[in-house]
Amino acid sequence: MTRAMALDHGDQNIRVNCVCPGDTDTPMLREEARQLGEQTDKFLAEAARRPLKRIGRPEDIAQAVLYLASDAASFVTGTALVVDGGGLAGG
């Protein structure tokens, strides 16, 4: 959908991108631990097992969005920006 919308709206100078966050320390992630019956600290420690050795913070995701909304990304469209501390890269 991101790529299709980027193609459809590029001639209007509208950029369309997608941010794909990894595990991020939010109330929703902590609620997931509770619903699964997991200890929150243990659940968050497991989520931090990625190349950058930490769980994401809301600010990490916000910075990615800020970049895509800025002039620094003026030639970026139709892409998915993965912000997951290297989780998809493996580790």
C-alpha positions in Angstrom: 0.0 0.0 0.0 2.9 2.4 0.8 4.5 1.9 -2.6 1.1 2.1 -4.4 0.3 5.4 -2.7 3.8 6.8 -3.3 3.3 6.0 -7.0 -0.2 7.5 -7.0 0.7 10.7 -5.3 4.3 11.4 -6.3 3.2 13.9 -9.1 1.5 15.9 -6.3 4.8 16.0 -4.4 3.3 13.9 -1.7 5.7 11.4 -0.1 4.3 8.2 1.4 6.4 6.1 3.7 5.9 3.5 6.4 7.6 3.2 9.8 7.9 -0.3 11.1 8.8 -0.2 14.8 10.2 -3.1 16.8 9.4 -3.8 20.4 9.1 -0.4 22.1 8.8 0.2 25.8 5.2 1.4 25.9 2.2 0.6 28.1 0.9 -1.6 25.2 4.0 -3.8 25.3 3.8 -4.0 29.1 0.1 -5.0 28.8 1.1 -7.7 26.3 3.4 -9.2 29.0 0.6 -9.1 31.5 -1.8 -10.8 29.1 0.7 -13.5 28.4 1.2 -14.0 32.1 4.9 -13.1 31.8 6.9 -11.1 34.4 7.3 -7.6 32.9 11.0 -7.3 33.6 11.7 -10.7 32.0 9.5 -10.0 29.0 11.3 -6.6 28.4 14.7 -8.2 28.8 13.8 -10.8 26.2 12.6 -8.0 23.9 16.0 -6.3 24.3 17.8 -9.3 22.8 18.8 -7.6 19.5 22.0 -6.2 18.1 21.7 -2.9 19.9 21.1 -4.7 23.2 18.2 -2.6 24.3 14.4 -2.2 23.8 13.2 0.7 21.8 12.0 3.9 23.3 9.1 5.9 22.0 11.6 8.7 21.2 13.4 6.3 18.9 10.3 5.9 16.8 9.5 9.6 16.9 12.9 10.4 15.6 12.4 8.2 12.6 9.0 9.8 11.9 10.6 13.3 12.3 13.3 12.3 9.8 10.7 11.2 7.2 8.7 14.4 7.7 11.7 16.6 7.4 13.4 18.1 4.3 16.3 15.7 4.9 14.0 13.0 3.5 12.7 15.0 0.6 13.7 12.3 -1.9 12.4 9.4 0.1 9.1 7.9 -0.8 7.6 4.5 -1.1 9.8 2.9 1.5 9.4 1.1 4.8 11.8 2.3 7.5 12.4 -0.5 10.0 13.2 0.9 13.4 13.9 -2.2 15.5 17.4 -2.0 16.9 18.6 -4.5 14.4 15.9 -7.2 15.3 15.2 -8.1 11.7 19.0 -8.2 11.0 19.2 -11.1 13.4 21.3 -11.6 16.4 
